[in-house]
């Protein structure tokens, strides 16, 4: 029986990147019919949908070079156009740096809170925040926390920010200084803020174009689609697939960490107990086609912190890249709240009212179709158990010659670029 030098579980970006950069023999096993994972693009009646917003933010020169090599001249650069809708008005994103336009009483509360928080930080007389709620109040003040940070993230995770640590915030939550907050309150914001101020995207074909280009560089005989492993033995060094044993010397997995543990027949009780502590909100969303060319006032996405809406973000990929929808049509992706689960009818009714209220459509007849989608793994919940449980599991597998990588294999919050880097690093480590 042949032993594979390396078996790679999952043909998402991290798995494909591992294969691209590994110099030895390998075999990729992918449960779906084609590669790409959550970067696959869905075509419904000529509308191209991603699994919500998949925009490519590049910081690492290795990944920039790789993307340019894979898709020369095929990527477009898009300057972010994003807004927040609350209190019946649109304000620029990020909320904390663009308070201008809010009702006066809300603006005053946010400014007073931001000034008080800045004075507190400057004094040094404060405890380090124990959770994301305390972190938000310390860095943004009570008003901004109450009107945006807390309600928005509660809808996203489905739990209170008091249950979440601030571990994930460093790259992804813009922190303006008090001068920038004041400028934003006066309508004098000077720069786009945040990690996603601009992004790259394929001019045609959706984000799956990137995964296809990566897969095309590989030996197709070393990849098996529709191949979900039935079990894994880390002590025996084999995977069972269709009642056959596939032996391996090394294994790289991009499966969600709890799925990897469930697959492992010889995982000890302590690892199963650690896995049971890991929490993650699902990714629930609706793909929508509209009979209008440019919804959401041309914005690429809108944040909705208020609980009256059963969704926390509404995006339009076709506003950023028109080729994703037929001419004079447009698409939306609507990310559904996890703190309270509304019925499909209520979601569509609320969405239609929002679109009419904000001038995106004139009537419900301009909603051509809706398609509900759900994935079990959305946003990792970084609670007090997360870091230790995650590390215990990852260390256990590493000791057995198994690397667990990617957003859900690493049980983290990161970008497509990070997934590609994970594959580069995994290939060098093994």
C-alpha positions in Angstrom: 0.0 0.0 0.0 1.4 3.4 -1.1 2.2 5.9 1.7 1.7 9.5 0.7 4.4 11.9 1.8 1.7 14.5 2.5 -2.1 14.4 2.5 -3.9 17.8 2.5 -7.5 17.9 3.8 -9.5 20.6 2.0 -8.9 22.5 -1.2 -9.7 26.0 0.0 -7.1 28.7 -0.3 -4.9 27.4 2.5 -4.9 23.8 1.2 -4.2 24.9 -2.4 -1.4 27.2 -1.2 0.1 24.3 0.7 0.1 22.1 -2.4 1.5 24.9 -4.6 4.5 25.5 -2.3 5.2 22.0 -1.2 8.2 20.4 -3.1 7.3 16.7 -2.4 4.6 14.3 -3.2 1.1 15.1 -2.0 -2.6 14.2 -2.3 -5.5 16.7 -1.8 -8.8 15.4 -0.5 -11.8 17.8 -1.0 -15.3 16.9 0.1 -17.0 19.1 -2.5 -17.2 18.7 -6.3 -14.7 21.5 -7.0 -11.9 23.4 -5.2 -12.2 26.8 -3.5 -13.9 26.2 -0.2 -15.7 29.3 0.9 -14.1 31.3 -2.0 -16.2 29.4 -4.5 -18.6 31.5 -6.6 -22.2 30.6 -7.2 -24.0 31.4 -10.5 -27.7 31.9 -10.2 -29.4 33.0 -13.5 -26.3 35.0 -14.5 -25.8 36.6 -11.1 -22.5 35.7 -9.5 -22.5 35.4 -5.7 -19.7 34.8 -3.2 -20.2 33.4 0.3 -20.9 37.0 1.4 -18.0 39.5 1.0 -14.8 38.0 -0.2 -12.5 41.0 -1.0 -8.8 40.5 -1.3 -6.7 42.7 1.0 -3.0 42.3 0.3 -0.1 43.3 2.6 2.4 40.6 2.1 4.7 41.0 -1.0 4.8 37.2 -1.4 1.0 37.0 -1.9 1.0 40.1 -4.0 3.5 38.5 -6.3 1.6 35.2 -6.3 -1.7 36.8 -7.2 -0.1 38.9 -10.0 1.6 35.8 -11.4 -1.6 33.7 -11.2 -3.9 36.4 -12.7 -1.8 38.9 -14.6 -3.8 42.0 -15.5 -7.1 40.3 -14.4 -7.5 42.0 -11.0 -9.2 45.4 -10.4 -8.4 47.7 -7.5 -11.5 49.0 -5.7 -11.6 51.9 -3.2 -14.0 50.9 -0.4 -17.3 52.6 -0.3 -19.0 51.6 3.0 -21.6 53.2 5.3 -23.5 52.6 8.5 -27.3 53.0 8.6 -28.7 53.8 12.1 -31.1 56.3 13.5 -32.6 56.6 10.0 -29.5 58.1 8.5 -26.4 57.0 6.6 -22.9 57.8 8.0 -19.6 56.9 6.7 -17.7 53.8 7.9 -16.1 53.3 10.3 -18.8 54.7 12.6 -16.4 55.7 15.4 -14.5 58.1 13.0 -17.5 59.4 11.1 -20.2 60.6 13.5 -21.2 63.5 11.3 -24.9 63.3 10.3 -26.2 61.5 13.4 -29.0 63.1 15.4 -27.6 65.8 17.7 -28.4 63.9 20.9 -26.7 60.8 19.6 -23.7 62.8 18.3 -23.3 64.5 21.7 -23.5 61.2 23.6 -20.8 59.7 21.4 -18.5 62.7 21.6 -18.8 63.1 25.3 -18.1 59.4 25.8 -15.1 59.5 23.4 -13.6 62.5 25.2 -14.1 60.9 28.7 -12.5 57.7 27.4 -9.5 59.6 26.0 -9.0 61.4 29.3 -9.2 58.1 31.2 -6.6 56.5 28.9 -4.3 59.5 29.2 -4.5 59.4 33.0 -3.3 55.7 33.0 -5.8 55.1 35.8 -7.6 52.1 34.4 -7.6 48.3 34.4 -6.8 46.4 31.3 -10.1 45.4 29.6 -11.2 41.9 30.5 -13.5 41.5 27.5 -14.5 43.2 24.3 -17.2 45.2 25.9 -14.7 46.8 28.3 -12.3 47.3 25.4 -14.9 49.1 23.3 -15.8 51.5 26.2 -12.1 52.2 27.0 -11.1 53.0 23.4 -14.3 54.5 22.0 -16.4 55.6 25.0 -19.8 54.7 26.3 -21.8 56.4 23.4 -20.0 54.8 20.5 -20.0 51.5 22.2 -23.8 51.7 22.9 -24.8 53.0 19.5 -22.6 50.8 17.3 -19.9 48.6 18.6 -22.0 46.6 21.1 -25.2 46.1 19.1 -23.5 45.4 15.8 -21.1 42.7 17.2 -23.9 41.2 19.3 -25.8 40.6 16.1 -22.7 39.2 14.4 -21.7 36.7 17.1 -25.0 36.0 18.7 -23.5 36.6 22.1 -22.8 39.7 24.2 -19.4 41.3 23.7 -18.9 40.8 27.5 -18.4 37.1 26.6 -15.8 37.9 24.0 -12.1 38.8 24.5 -10.4 41.5 22.6 -7.9 39.0 21.1 -9.1 39.4 17.5 -9.3 43.2 17.3 -5.8 44.4 16.5 -6.1 44.4 12.7 -9.8 44.5 12.3 -11.2 47.2 14.5 -10.0 50.8 13.5 -9.1 52.9 16.6 -9.2 56.6 15.8 -7.6 59.1 18.2 -9.7 61.7 19.8 -8.7 64.3 17.1 -9.9 62.0 14.4 -13.1 61.3 16.2 -13.7 65.1 16.5 -12.9 65.6 12.9 -15.3 62.9 11.9 -18.0 64.4 14.0 -17.5 67.7 12.1 -17.5 66.0 8.7 -13.8 66.6 8.3 -12.6 63.0 7.9 -9.4 63.1 5.8 -8.7 59.4 5.1 -10.3 56.0 4.7 -9.6 54.0 7.9 -9.3 50.3 8.5 -7.6 47.3 7.0 -10.1 47.1 4.0 -9.9 50.7 2.8 -9.1 49.3 -0.7 -9.2 45.8 -2.1 -8.5 43.7 -5.2 -11.0 41.5 -7.0 -11.1 39.6 -10.3 -12.5 41.7 -13.1 -14.6 38.7 -14.2 -15.7 35.3 -12.8 -16.0 36.1 -9.1 -13.4 35.4 -6.4 -13.4 31.7 -7.3 -11.2 32.8 -10.2 -8.3 32.9 -7.8 -8.9 29.4 -6.5 -9.2 28.1 -10.0 -5.9 29.7 -11.0 -4.2 28.1 -8.0 -5.7 24.7 -8.7 -4.7 24.9 -12.4 -1.0 25.1 -11.3 -1.3 21.8 -9.5 -1.0 18.2 -10.8 -4.7 17.4 -11.2 -3.9 13.7 -10.6 -2.9 14.6 -7.0 -6.4 16.0 -6.1 -9.6 14.1 -5.5 -12.9 15.9 -5.4 -16.0 14.5 -3.7 -13.7 12.9 -1.2 -14.7 13.4 2.4 -12.6 11.3 4.8 -14.5 8.9 7.0 -11.9 8.8 9.8 -8.4 9.7 10.8 -5.9 7.9 12.9 -3.1 10.1 14.0 -1.3 7.2 15.8 -1.7 4.9 12.8 -0.9 7.6 10.2 -3.9 6.8 8.0 -7.2 8.2 6.7 -10.1 6.0 5.7 -11.9 7.0 2.5 -14.5 4.8 0.8 -13.5 2.0 3.2 -9.8 2.2 2.0 -6.8 3.2 4.1 -4.7 6.1 2.8 -1.4 6.1 4.6 0.5 9.4 5.1 3.8 10.6 6.6 2.5 14.1 7.2 -1.0 15.7 7.2 -2.1 19.3 6.7 -5.8 19.9 7.5 -7.9 23.0 6.8 -11.0 21.4 8.3 -12.7 23.3 11.0 -10.9 22.3 14.2 -13.9 20.6 15.8 -14.5 18.7 12.6 -10.9 17.5 12.7 -11.3 16.3 16.2 -14.6 14.5 15.4 -12.8 12.8 12.5 -10.0 11.5 14.7 -10.7 8.1 16.1 -7.8 8.2 18.5 -8.1 11.7 19.9 -7.8 11.5 23.7 -10.6 12.7 26.0 -8.8 15.9 26.9 -8.7 16.9 23.2 -12.4 16.1 22.8 -13.2 18.1 25.9 -11.1 21.0 24.6 -12.9 20.9 21.3 -16.3 21.0 23.0 -15.3 24.4 24.4 -14.8 26.0 21.0 -17.7 28.2 19.9 -18.5 29.7 16.5 -21.4 31.6 15.1 -22.8 30.2 11.9 -22.6 32.1 8.6 -26.3 32.7 7.6 -27.0 34.9 4.6 -29.3 35.6 1.7 -28.3 36.1 -1.9 -30.6 38.6 -3.6 -31.1 39.7 -7.2 -32.5 43.2 -7.9 -34.0 44.7 -11.0 -32.1 48.0 -10.4 -28.5 48.9 -11.4 -27.0 50.5 -8.3 -28.6 49.8 -4.9 -27.4 51.0 -1.5 -26.6 54.5 -2.9 -23.6 52.9 -4.6 -22.1 51.6 -1.4 -20.3 48.2 -1.4 -21.7 47.3 2.0 -23.8 48.8 4.8 -23.6 48.0 8.5 -26.8 47.9 10.4 -26.4 47.9 14.2 -30.0 48.3 15.2 -31.8 45.2 16.5 -35.0 46.0 14.5 -33.2 44.7 11.4 -32.7 40.9 11.4 -29.4 41.4 9.5 -26.2 43.1 10.4 -24.7 43.8 7.0 -26.1 44.2 3.5 -23.5 44.3 0.7 -23.6 44.6 -3.1 -20.7 42.9 -4.8 -22.0 44.2 -8.2 -21.7 47.8 -7.0 -17.9 47.1 -6.6 -17.6 44.9 -9.7 -20.5 45.4 -12.2 -19.6 42.2 -14.1 -21.1 40.1 -11.2 -24.6 40.9 -12.3 -26.4 41.2 -15.7 -26.6 44.6 -17.3 -28.9 47.1 -15.4 -29.3 44.5 -12.6 -27.6 44.2 -9.3 -27.0 41.7 -6.5 -27.0 41.8 -2.7 -25.6 39.6 0.0 -27.5 40.0 3.3 -25.8 38.7 6.4 -28.3 37.5 9.0 -28.2 38.3 12.7 -27.3 35.5 15.1 -28.7 37.0 18.3 -32.3 36.3 17.3 -33.3 34.1 14.5 -36.1 35.5 12.3 -38.2 33.5 9.9 -37.5 33.7 6.1 -40.7 35.6 5.5 -39.8 38.2 8.2 -36.3 38.6 6.8 -37.5 39.2 3.3 -40.2 41.6 4.5 -37.7 43.6 6.6 -35.2 43.6 3.8 -37.7 44.9 1.3 -38.8 47.6 3.7 -35.2 48.7 4.3 -34.5 48.8 0.6 -37.6 50.9 -0.1 -37.0 53.1 2.9 -33.5 53.9 1.8 -34.3 54.4 -1.9 -32.7 51.3 -3.3 -35.9 50.0 -4.9 -39.3 51.4 -5.5 -41.4 48.2 -4.9 -41.1 44.6 -3.9 -41.5 43.6 -7.6 -37.9 44.8 -8.1 -36.6 41.9 -5.9 -36.1 39.2 -8.6 -35.2 36.3 -6.4 -33.8 35.4 -3.0 -31.7 32.4 -2.0 -31.0 31.5 1.6 -27.6 29.9 2.5 -26.1 28.7 5.7 -22.7 27.4 6.8 -21.9 26.1 10.3 -18.7 28.0 10.6 -18.9 31.7 10.4 -17.2 33.8 13.1 -15.1 32.2 15.8 -16.2 33.4 19.3 -13.1 34.4 21.2 -14.4 33.7 24.7 -12.3 32.9 27.8 -11.9 29.3 26.8 -11.0 29.8 23.2 -7.2 30.5 23.3 -6.2 27.7 25.7 -8.5 25.1 24.1 -7.4 26.0 20.6 -3.7 25.8 21.5 -4.1 22.5 23.3 -5.7 21.0 20.2 -3.3 22.4 17.7 -0.3 21.4 19.8 -1.6 17.8 20.1 -1.9 17.5 16.3 1.4 19.1 15.7 3.1 16.5 17.9 1.5 13.8 15.7 2.8 15.4 12.5 -0.5 17.1 11.7 -0.8 20.8 11.0 -4.2 22.5 11.3 -4.3 25.7 9.3 -6.6 28.2 7.7 -9.3 30.4 9.3 -11.2 27.5 10.8 -8.3 25.0 11.0 -6.4 27.6 13.0 -9.7 28.6 14.7 -9.1 32.3 14.2 -10.4 35.4 12.4 -8.4 36.3 9.3 -8.4 37.1 5.6 -7.9 35.2 2.3 -4.3 36.5 2.3 -3.8 34.9 5.7 -5.1 31.6 4.4 -2.6 31.7 1.5 0.2 32.6 3.9 -0.8 29.7 6.2 -0.3 27.4 3.2 3.1 28.9 2.4 4.2 28.5 6.1 2.8 24.9 6.3 4.7 23.8 3.2 8.0 25.1 4.7 7.3 23.6 8.1 6.7 20.1 6.9 
